[in-house]
């Protein structure tokens, strides 16, 4: 999705809590960039974690920032992981796999 508003709109149309919404799917993981247009990723994270309907969704932050304050704020707001974009693709997959196993959130292949 191209911006934070689009993410929030999609979540609101998704049948996460058994209510008959437009989109029938189960969302267990969101990989979220902090630098999104319209609504930034930190506010999308807050929206997800402050709303009981979405709170169970695991959120991994993907960001160019490695600033300790930004990372701390993300975890304070409920992020389940934080990956900097500076890592290689192989390292990114390894970190997502580790989080997947820790939280048991993605189906096995």
Secondary structure, 3 states (H helix, E strand, C coil): CCEHHHHHHHHHHECCCCCCCCECCCCCEEEEECCCECCCHHHHHHHHHHCCCCCCCEEEEEECCCCHHHHHHHHHCCCCEEEECCCCHHHHHHHHHHHHHHHCCCCCC
